[in-house]
């Protein structure tokens, strides 16, 4: 096999392999430190590697458990009616465990397994030079050469083969030639296709595809197009920074999980720049730093991110903090994450990235230095992203804090969004209380429809209709304006206000406020009703929920929640599901208040978190049109006027 036609100058494979090895990191040094200082990580890595060696992999569609994928894997097999199964199998993420286990143990079976699978994949998945002229739509279809998989393999897994096995006898000259040929063909296609798929540079896929191009150019500067590929990728990241990272902080898609992923992808690009000796602009670095804050704002005090849109309730904020540290040398974000979760769990999660640290010893020491510390900061507790139309309000930066994320963006930015206008997610006293349901899956099925629907979120519906039409997993009907138009810190209460027009001529305003850092007030003002049924849904992370005087009480072993309302109407308890990760859901309860109304109607809801068996008593009285009074520790008045809610202490 000749690779000469891919190279700038005619050099032998022996020379190319020597050049490559000179650019690789010292995995023997890293593995020696990890083996001697991080025994739990070593044990976890080897255990996962053994399962991967047996072909037991967890993928979308497998129900959150491992499944035999074949030996070698059946690369072209689509299972469980799920495209993501095939796509993610072809990312080979489990190779990471095998390769790290090889470096830790020097057991050749792990390295040989990866080499054999890589060569089998190259043999199985046909890549011809003519494929570059296929229609653009081909690179969005369900097969191993979708554009995103071309990018992910080329930055996330295949380079690890070089790093861990490149210096070994397993990585022969023949293996190198087959590797270079396969990667070259993929990047050649990707360089043409990716900018056509994402001409505005406004999607997370573009980052991963650009990372694949950049990584290949850096590892193989001998390739003919390497300089052009490198320049293109650097420019793509600069453009993506402007297109995707908003000025207020928060990636343009508005999904915390994807935002945290973007902090990893942007951060990894900066790490590569450090390692290979080039720079991004100062503007790029500053924008990245600003957006790291969103990872902390969108983190529930319970240590998991709010699963708005196609997000999971995961610990991705750790990843953002790690790459903020790798890129900027700043422990701020990891320190704040530590405030909101068990320190050992944070260190365990962060340690999984230690192989990418340029200085493993320093990273490990800095992580250990966080033990027993409370990280203090001067960040505001009221956050408003005007582009994403999200407000995040919290009482503080510890695990017992009260915090809610409130969202209202219509028309949506892309189809990772859900039909959840003016929905919110609320955490208090170490307990998730009112929850966004997450995404569960990407399949075209009833599960996908349910988790995206309005009545699975904590919002208000008219005649039980979605805010806009659901047409499929990746398709919606037309949408009218919806926005958050005001967010303020008014001293003893912090307020966010929103409105949407998707039920025109009916108009819905919602005001939501954290009062005295210990309870939440929500006012829904609905105008233009003519014998319409109005439903208010609260999706609770509780299974023990009962009706009480003036509302409901939800109880658990951790903390409880009482919801009081000025207008109860018909009360129903409905089954719910909350999904923290793919294909896995737990039972929950949806509370539904419903009534028939005409004209303008204002509904006041008060959410009181508490601990212990004694439920707080709150009675709401409508003192005048749009003016309510209630008592909780002290007396309050709530006046709902036009586009505002004013809370006074009586």
PyMOL commands that set and color helices and strands:
alter all, ss='L'
color gray80, all
select helices_A, chain A and resi 4-6+13-23+27-37+39-53+83-89+95-105+108-124+129-133+136-140+147-165+173-197+204-219+226-244+256-276+282-297+316-328+332-339+343-351+354-356+360-368+446-452+454-456
alter helices_A, ss='H'
color red, helices_A
select strands_A, chain A and resi 56-57+67-68+382-385+390-394+403-407+423-428+431-434+460-462+470-472+475-476+482-489+493-500+507-515+519-540+544-548+551-555+560-565+570-581+584-610+620-624+627-631+635-641+644-649
alter strands_A, ss='S'
color yellow, strands_A
deselect
rebuild
show_as cartoon
